[in-house]
Structure formats: structure tokens, C-alpha cells
Amino acid sequence: MLNTEIIKTSDGSNTLYVRDLDEQYHSVHGAVTESEHVFIKNGWQALPNKPHVVVLEVGLGTGLNCLLTALKAFDEGREVTYHAVEKYPLSTQIISGIGYGKLFGERGLEIFERIHQANWNEMSAVFPGFNLMKIETDFLVWEGSEGIQYDLVYFDAFGPDKQPEMWTPEIFMKISGLTRQGGIIVTYAAKGEVRRRMSSAGFIMERLPGPPGKREMLRGIIK
């Protein structure tokens, strides 16, 4: 378990500071703002309007991206299968303290609690039509779920300078192999080397305006 503390970001939402890495889980310029911009606006909303979406999140973390996706899926009446791979599950105390559910009304609170009450390594219904599997393992050794290809990948590992083993050509080759034709990957990162490695793995890459505090972010698609 990582040594973390809860800190407040500029939009009023909390994030976690990891002392060992000197790194935050989200931008200090706004945790919810960043997640909504990178993963919802430029990920979820960029998908074709298909009735069933299969999502892979690399780094469940606090569950914020999962919560935001579930809220959008509920509002839009779309079914979701959501796989989230996490090496360092957070404690109940940290999850309770970070308080994301309270930011989104009664429904948000209920969904957030169900995300974190779900058992690890088995499929759970967060609500009818939104099925979540939280996978407790190191993504470096995870080989995917048999027969599953993803429409949307949230790549939300710690930064390349803090967790370089997660940003290698081999990692992006693994992800491209798990992504269906037309599938999308989004990440907050924008370094040229990251873009080149994703491109070499088969993604058609584009730079997009970043969230507050970041000039750019990356999105790729498998053609």
C-alpha cells in the first residue's frame, strides 16, 4: 500500500499525494476537472454512440474515472463492462476521506460506494447495465481478460518520470493488442516520447488541449 495523504485541489475536489513518489493522483489544478476533461470529454464522449461500451482503466486509483463514467452511462442509458487494473488498492479510510461521491448527489454517492464495495477479481453490478471488475495485479504481468477487447482505454498510470516501467513500448503494444479496431486510448500525458511509443504500437495519435495546468494531452485510435 502506498503512503498517501489527502490534499485539496483548485476546483475544491480532493486528490492523494504519494509521499514516496512525490506525485499526486490527479492535477492540483483540479482533480474532477482533469478527469472530466481527459477521460470523459476526450475519451467517453469521443466514442461512437454504441449501446454497449467495454472500458479498460489502467490504474483504478481513487475510482474517480469509474464514477464519472458510470454517471454518464446512467444518464445516457448505455451498458458498460468496465475492467480496472490496480496494483495498489486504497484503504477504506482513504476512500471515505476523499469523498468524491458527495460531489455528485445521492446517486453519485451510491455509485461511488458500490464501486469500492465491489469485491476484487470478480464481476460486480454497480447498477443494472454497469458491470465492474476490479483486478488487483501488476499491469506489467497482466495479460488481459480472455476474449475481451476494449472500446476505450483510460491510461492513468503515474507519470513517466515517476513510473517509467508503465510507459514502455511493450506496455503500449500490449494495450494495442487488447483494443478493438476503432478503439480509443486517452491519457493526460503529452511527452513526445510517449506519443511516439503509442504511435509505434499502432495507435493513430493526436495532441489535444489539456486540462487546466497542462497545455496538451494525448488521444490515440486503432484503425
Stockholm file with secondary structure:
# STOCKHOLM 1.0

chainA/1-223         MLNTEIIKTSDGSNTLYVRDLDEQYHSVHGAVTESEHVFIKNGWQALPNKPHVVVLEVGLGTGLNCLLTALKAFDEGREVTYHAVEKYPLSTQIISGIGYGKLFGERGLEIFERIHQANWNEMSAVFPGFNLMKIETDFLVWEGSEGIQYDLVYFDAFGPDKQPEMWTPEIFMKISGLTRQGGIIVTYAAKGEVRRRMSSAGFIMERLPGPPGKREMLRGIIK
#=GR chainA/1-223 SS CCCEEEEECTTSCEEEEETTTTEESSCTTCHHHHHIIIIIITTGGGSCCCSEEEEEEECCTTSHHHHHHHHHHHHHTCEEEEEEEESSCCCHHHHHHHCCGGGGHHHHHHHHHHHHHSCBTSEEEEETTEEEEEEESCTTTCCCCTTCCEEEEEECCSCTTTCGGGSSHHHHHHHHHHEEEEEEEEESCCCHHHHHHHHHTTEEEEEEECSTTCSEEEEEEEC
#=GC SS_cons         CCCEEEEECTTSCEEEEETTTTEESSCTTCHHHHHIIIIIITTGGGSCCCSEEEEEEECCTTSHHHHHHHHHHHHHTCEEEEEEEESSCCCHHHHHHHCCGGGGHHHHHHHHHHHHHSCBTSEEEEETTEEEEEEESCTTTCCCCTTCCEEEEEECCSCTTTCGGGSSHHHHHHHHHHEEEEEEEEESCCCHHHHHHHHHTTEEEEEEECSTTCSEEEEEEEC
//
